[in-house]
């Protein structure tokens, strides 16, 4: 029982790490795309 709990907690830690990584990557990509959109808008308008 104790070993199972240990494995579960470790897997949860790994899962949380991967989720955080994924979220940060996703948000940075979204920010980049929005920034490029803003730049494009500025280029269009004189």
PDB file with one MODEL, atoms N, CA, C and O in Angstrom:
MODEL        1
ATOM      1  N   UNK A   1       0.844  -1.206   0.000  1.00  0.00           N
ATOM      2  CA  UNK A   1       0.000   0.000   0.000  1.00  0.00           C
ATOM      3  C   UNK A   1       0.879   1.256   0.000  1.00  0.00           C
ATOM      4  O   UNK A   1       0.647   2.190  -0.769  1.00  0.00           O
ATOM      5  N   UNK A   2       1.890   1.263   0.873  1.00  0.00           N
ATOM      6  CA  UNK A   2       2.764   2.436   0.962  1.00  0.00           C
ATOM      7  C   UNK A   2       3.529   2.662  -0.331  1.00  0.00           C
ATOM      8  O   UNK A   2       3.688   3.795  -0.784  1.00  0.00           O
ATOM      9  N   UNK A   3       4.009   1.550  -0.927  1.00  0.00           N
ATOM     10  CA  UNK A   3       4.773   1.658  -2.176  1.00  0.00           C
ATOM     11  C   UNK A   3       3.887   2.224  -3.285  1.00  0.00           C
ATOM     12  O   UNK A   3       4.317   3.065  -4.074  1.00  0.00           O
ATOM     13  N   UNK A   4       2.659   1.752  -3.326  1.00  0.00           N
ATOM     14  CA  UNK A   4       1.717   2.215  -4.345  1.00  0.00           C
ATOM     15  C   UNK A   4       1.491   3.719  -4.194  1.00  0.00           C
ATOM     16  O   UNK A   4       1.455   4.459  -5.177  1.00  0.00           O
ATOM     17  N   UNK A   5       1.339   4.154  -2.947  1.00  0.00           N
ATOM     18  CA  UNK A   5       1.121   5.582  -2.694  1.00  0.00           C
ATOM     19  C   UNK A   5       2.337   6.380  -3.151  1.00  0.00           C
ATOM     20  O   UNK A   5       2.193   7.451  -3.740  1.00  0.00           O
ATOM     21  N   UNK A   6       3.535   5.860  -2.881  1.00  0.00           N
ATOM     22  CA  UNK A   6       4.761   6.545  -3.283  1.00  0.00           C
ATOM     23  C   UNK A   6       4.828   6.708  -4.789  1.00  0.00           C
ATOM     24  O   UNK A   6       5.152   7.783  -5.294  1.00  0.00           O
ATOM     25  N   UNK A   7       4.520   5.634  -5.504  1.00  0.00           N
ATOM     26  CA  UNK A   7       4.525   5.671  -6.974  1.00  0.00           C
ATOM     27  C   UNK A   7       3.501   6.689  -7.462  1.00  0.00           C
ATOM     28  O   UNK A   7       3.765   7.448  -8.394  1.00  0.00           O
ATOM     29  N   UNK A   8       2.344   6.700  -6.834  1.00  0.00           N
ATOM     30  CA  UNK A   8       1.269   7.611  -7.229  1.00  0.00           C
ATOM     31  C   UNK A   8       1.705   9.061  -7.059  1.00  0.00           C
ATOM     32  O   UNK A   8       1.488   9.894  -7.940  1.00  0.00           O
ATOM     33  N   UNK A   9       2.326   9.354  -5.909  1.00  0.00           N
ATOM     34  CA  UNK A   9       2.750  10.735  -5.651  1.00  0.00           C
ATOM     35  C   UNK A   9       3.830  11.159  -6.646  1.00  0.00           C
ATOM     36  O   UNK A   9       3.833  12.293  -7.124  1.00  0.00           O
ATOM     37  N   UNK A  10       4.749  10.235  -6.955  1.00  0.00           N
ATOM     38  CA  UNK A  10       5.821  10.550  -7.910  1.00  0.00           C
ATOM     39  C   UNK A  10       5.231  10.823  -9.291  1.00  0.00           C
ATOM     40  O   UNK A  10       5.597  11.793  -9.955  1.00  0.00           O
ATOM     41  N   UNK A  11       4.312   9.955  -9.713  1.00  0.00           N
ATOM     42  CA  UNK A  11       3.698  10.129 -11.033  1.00  0.00           C
ATOM     43  C   UNK A  11       2.911  11.434 -11.075  1.00  0.00           C
ATOM     44  O   UNK A  11       2.865  12.107 -12.104  1.00  0.00           O
ATOM     45  N   UNK A  12       2.297  11.784  -9.955  1.00  0.00           N
ATOM     46  CA  UNK A  12       1.541  13.046  -9.902  1.00  0.00           C
ATOM     47  C   UNK A  12       2.480  14.228 -10.058  1.00  0.00           C
ATOM     48  O   UNK A  12       2.161  15.194 -10.751  1.00  0.00           O
ATOM     49  N   UNK A  13       3.650  14.152  -9.406  1.00  0.00           N
ATOM     50  CA  UNK A  13       4.632  15.235  -9.512  1.00  0.00           C
ATOM     51  C   UNK A  13       5.075  15.400 -10.959  1.00  0.00           C
ATOM     52  O   UNK A  13       5.158  16.516 -11.472  1.00  0.00           O
ATOM     53  N   UNK A  14       5.359  14.274 -11.610  1.00  0.00           N
ATOM     54  CA  UNK A  14       5.801  14.304 -13.010  1.00  0.00           C
ATOM     55  C   UNK A  14       4.697  14.888 -13.883  1.00  0.00           C
ATOM     56  O   UNK A  14       4.953  15.708 -14.764  1.00  0.00           O
ATOM     57  N   UNK A  15       3.467  14.454 -13.626  1.00  0.00           N
ATOM     58  CA  UNK A  15       2.322  14.927 -14.399  1.00  0.00           C
ATOM     59  C   UNK A  15       2.182  16.441 -14.250  1.00  0.00           C
ATOM     60  O   UNK A  15       1.984  17.155 -15.232  1.00  0.00           O
ATOM     61  N   UNK A  16       2.288  16.922 -13.008  1.00  0.00           N
ATOM     62  CA  UNK A  16       2.171  18.361 -12.762  1.00  0.00           C
ATOM     63  C   UNK A  16       3.264  19.119 -13.512  1.00  0.00           C
ATOM     64  O   UNK A  16       3.012  20.176 -14.092  1.00  0.00           O
ATOM     65  N   UNK A  17       4.480  18.569 -13.496  1.00  0.00           N
ATOM     66  CA  UNK A  17       5.596  19.225 -14.187  1.00  0.00           C
ATOM     67  C   UNK A  17       5.314  19.322 -15.678  1.00  0.00           C
ATOM     68  O   UNK A  17       5.502  20.376 -16.287  1.00  0.00           O
ATOM     69  N   UNK A  18       4.857  18.209 -16.269  1.00  0.00           N
ATOM     70  CA  UNK A  18       4.588  18.190 -17.707  1.00  0.00           C
ATOM     71  C   UNK A  18       3.450  19.140 -18.049  1.00  0.00           C
ATOM     72  O   UNK A  18       3.494  19.821 -19.073  1.00  0.00           O
ATOM     73  N   UNK A  19       2.429  19.188 -17.193  1.00  0.00           N
ATOM     74  CA  UNK A  19       1.287  20.083 -17.429  1.00  0.00           C
ATOM     75  C   UNK A  19       1.767  21.533 -17.396  1.00  0.00           C
ATOM     76  O   UNK A  19       1.385  22.339 -18.245  1.00  0.00           O
ATOM     77  N   UNK A  20       2.608  21.859 -16.412  1.00  0.00           N
ATOM     78  CA  UNK A  20       3.127  23.226 -16.303  1.00  0.00           C
ATOM     79  C   UNK A  20       3.941  23.576 -17.539  1.00  0.00           C
ATOM     80  O   UNK A  20       3.806  24.669 -18.090  1.00  0.00           O
ATOM     81  N   UNK A  21       4.796  22.638 -17.976  1.00  0.00           N
ATOM     82  CA  UNK A  21       5.613  22.873 -19.170  1.00  0.00           C
ATOM     83  C   UNK A  21       4.718  23.123 -20.372  1.00  0.00           C
ATOM     84  O   UNK A  21       4.931  24.067 -21.133  1.00  0.00           O
ATOM     85  N   UNK A  22       3.713  22.267 -20.536  1.00  0.00           N
ATOM     86  CA  UNK A  22       2.802  22.377 -21.673  1.00  0.00           C
ATOM     87  C   UNK A  22       2.084  23.721 -21.646  1.00  0.00           C
ATOM     88  O   UNK A  22       1.959  24.390 -22.672  1.00  0.00           O
ATOM     89  N   UNK A  23       1.607  24.112 -20.447  1.00  0.00           N
ATOM     90  CA  UNK A  23       0.867  25.368 -20.323  1.00  0.00           C
ATOM     91  C   UNK A  23       1.763  26.548 -20.664  1.00  0.00           C
ATOM     92  O   UNK A  23       1.347  27.447 -21.395  1.00  0.00           O
ATOM     93  N   UNK A  24       2.997  26.557 -20.141  1.00  0.00           N
ATOM     94  CA  UNK A  24       3.896  27.679 -20.411  1.00  0.00           C
ATOM     95  C   UNK A  24       4.213  27.749 -21.900  1.00  0.00           C
ATOM     96  O   UNK A  24       4.236  28.835 -22.479  1.00  0.00           O
ATOM     97  N   UNK A  25       4.457  26.594 -22.525  1.00  0.00           N
ATOM     98  CA  UNK A  25       4.740  26.574 -23.969  1.00  0.00           C
ATOM     99  C   UNK A  25       3.529  27.090 -24.739  1.00  0.00           C
ATOM    100  O   UNK A  25       3.669  27.900 -25.656  1.00  0.00           O
ATOM    101  N   UNK A  26       2.353  26.624 -24.368  1.00  0.00           N
ATOM    102  CA  UNK A  26       1.124  27.013 -25.053  1.00  0.00           C
ATOM    103  C   UNK A  26       0.907  28.521 -24.950  1.00  0.00           C
ATOM    104  O   UNK A  26       0.589  29.184 -25.936  1.00  0.00           O
ATOM    105  N   UNK A  27       1.087  29.056 -23.723  1.00  0.00           N
ATOM    106  CA  UNK A  27       0.847  30.481 -23.523  1.00  0.00           C
ATOM    107  C   UNK A  27       1.881  31.320 -24.267  1.00  0.00           C
ATOM    108  O   UNK A  27       1.541  32.354 -24.841  1.00  0.00           O
ATOM    109  N   UNK A  28       3.142  30.884 -24.262  1.00  0.00           N
ATOM    110  CA  UNK A  28       4.177  31.641 -24.969  1.00  0.00           C
ATOM    111  C   UNK A  28       3.873  31.660 -26.464  1.00  0.00           C
ATOM    112  O   UNK A  28       4.064  32.681 -27.125  1.00  0.00           O
ATOM    113  N   UNK A  29       3.400  30.535 -26.997  1.00  0.00           N
ATOM    114  CA  UNK A  29       3.042  30.472 -28.417  1.00  0.00           C
ATOM    115  C   UNK A  29       1.894  31.426 -28.704  1.00  0.00           C
ATOM    116  O   UNK A  29       1.911  32.144 -29.704  1.00  0.00           O
ATOM    117  N   UNK A  30       0.898  31.434 -27.827  1.00  0.00           N
ATOM    118  CA  UNK A  30      -0.254  32.316 -28.023  1.00  0.00           C
ATOM    119  C   UNK A  30       0.180  33.769 -27.962  1.00  0.00           C
ATOM    120  O   UNK A  30      -0.277  34.591 -28.756  1.00  0.00           O
ATOM    121  N   UNK A  31       1.065  34.091 -27.018  1.00  0.00           N
ATOM    122  CA  UNK A  31       1.537  35.467 -26.890  1.00  0.00           C
ATOM    123  C   UNK A  31       2.294  35.881 -28.147  1.00  0.00           C
ATOM    124  O   UNK A  31       2.140  37.003 -28.629  1.00  0.00           O
ATOM    125  N   UNK A  32       3.106  34.977 -28.673  1.00  0.00           N
ATOM    126  CA  UNK A  32       3.870  35.279 -29.884  1.00  0.00           C
ATOM    127  C   UNK A  32       2.928  35.556 -31.047  1.00  0.00           C
ATOM    128  O   UNK A  32       3.123  36.514 -31.795  1.00  0.00           O
ATOM    129  N   UNK A  33       1.907  34.719 -31.199  1.00  0.00           N
ATOM    130  CA  UNK A  33       0.965  34.883 -32.310  1.00  0.00           C
ATOM    131  C   UNK A  33       0.213  36.209 -32.170  1.00  0.00           C
ATOM    132  O   UNK A  33       0.017  36.921 -33.156  1.00  0.00           O
ATOM    133  N   UNK A  34      -0.206  36.539 -30.949  1.00  0.00           N
ATOM    134  CA  UNK A  34      -0.936  37.791 -30.741  1.00  0.00           C
ATOM    135  C   UNK A  34      -0.017  38.984 -31.011  1.00  0.00           C
ATOM    136  O   UNK A  34      -0.448  39.999 -31.558  1.00  0.00           O
ATOM    137  N   UNK A  35       1.246  38.851 -30.623  1.00  0.00           N
ATOM    138  CA  UNK A  35       2.202  39.931 -30.855  1.00  0.00           C
ATOM    139  C   UNK A  35       2.401  40.141 -32.349  1.00  0.00           C
ATOM    140  O   UNK A  35       2.453  41.278 -32.818  1.00  0.00           O
ATOM    141  N   UNK A  36       2.513  39.047 -33.098  1.00  0.00           N
ATOM    142  CA  UNK A  36       2.683  39.164 -34.551  1.00  0.00           C
ATOM    143  C   UNK A  36       1.442  39.792 -35.177  1.00  0.00           C
ATOM    144  O   UNK A  36       1.543  40.570 -36.126  1.00  0.00           O
ATOM    145  N   UNK A  37       0.265  39.451 -34.639  1.00  0.00           N
ATOM    146  CA  UNK A  37      -0.983  40.034 -35.147  1.00  0.00           C
ATOM    147  C   UNK A  37      -0.970  41.543 -34.929  1.00  0.00           C
ATOM    148  O   UNK A  37      -1.328  42.306 -35.827  1.00  0.00           O
ATOM    149  N   UNK A  38      -0.560  41.970 -33.744  1.00  0.00           N
ATOM    150  CA  UNK A  38      -0.513  43.398 -33.421  1.00  0.00           C
ATOM    151  C   UNK A  38       0.472  44.098 -34.361  1.00  0.00           C
ATOM    152  O   UNK A  38       0.197  45.184 -34.873  1.00  0.00           O
ATOM    153  N   UNK A  39       1.632  43.452 -34.577  1.00  0.00           N
ATOM    154  CA  UNK A  39       2.634  44.035 -35.473  1.00  0.00           C
ATOM    155  C   UNK A  39       2.059  44.188 -36.875  1.00  0.00           C
ATOM    156  O   UNK A  39       2.269  45.207 -37.533  1.00  0.00           O
ATOM    157  N   UNK A  40       1.337  43.178 -37.325  1.00  0.00           N
ATOM    158  CA  UNK A  40       0.732  43.215 -38.652  1.00  0.00           C
ATOM    159  C   UNK A  40      -0.263  44.374 -38.746  1.00  0.00           C
ATOM    160  O   UNK A  40      -0.296  45.099 -39.740  1.00  0.00           O
ATOM    161  N   UNK A  41      -1.072  44.535 -37.698  1.00  0.00           N
ATOM    162  CA  UNK A  41      -2.063  45.612 -37.679  1.00  0.00           C
ATOM    163  C   UNK A  41      -1.365  46.961 -37.792  1.00  0.00           C
ATOM    164  O   UNK A  41      -1.823  47.846 -38.516  1.00  0.00           O
ATOM    165  N   UNK A  42      -0.252  47.115 -37.072  1.00  0.00           N
ATOM    166  CA  UNK A  42       0.482  48.374 -37.106  1.00  0.00           C
ATOM    167  C   UNK A  42       1.066  48.623 -38.498  1.00  0.00           C
ATOM    168  O   UNK A  42       1.126  49.759 -38.969  1.00  0.00           O
ATOM    169  N   UNK A  43       1.493  47.542 -39.143  1.00  0.00           N
ATOM    170  CA  UNK A  43       2.064  47.680 -40.487  1.00  0.00           C
ATOM    171  C   UNK A  43       0.994  48.118 -41.475  1.00  0.00           C
ATOM    172  O   UNK A  43       1.251  48.943 -42.352  1.00  0.00           O
ATOM    173  N   UNK A  44      -0.208  47.564 -41.331  1.00  0.00           N
ATOM    174  CA  UNK A  44      -1.307  47.890 -42.248  1.00  0.00           C
ATOM    175  C   UNK A  44      -1.694  49.364 -42.089  1.00  0.00           C
ATOM    176  O   UNK A  44      -1.842  50.084 -43.076  1.00  0.00           O
ATOM    177  N   UNK A  45      -1.854  49.802 -40.842  1.00  0.00           N
ATOM    178  CA  UNK A  45      -2.249  51.196 -40.609  1.00  0.00           C
ATOM    179  C   UNK A  45      -1.025  52.100 -40.704  1.00  0.00           C
ATOM    180  O   UNK A  45      -0.005  51.803 -40.082  1.00  0.00           O
ATOM    181  N   UNK A  46      -1.090  53.188 -41.457  1.00  0.00           N
ATOM    182  CA  UNK A  46       0.057  54.082 -41.642  1.00  0.00           C
ATOM    183  C   UNK A  46       0.373  54.890 -40.383  1.00  0.00           C
ATOM    184  O   UNK A  46       1.311  55.687 -40.379  1.00  0.00           O
TER     185      UNK A  46
ENDMDL
END
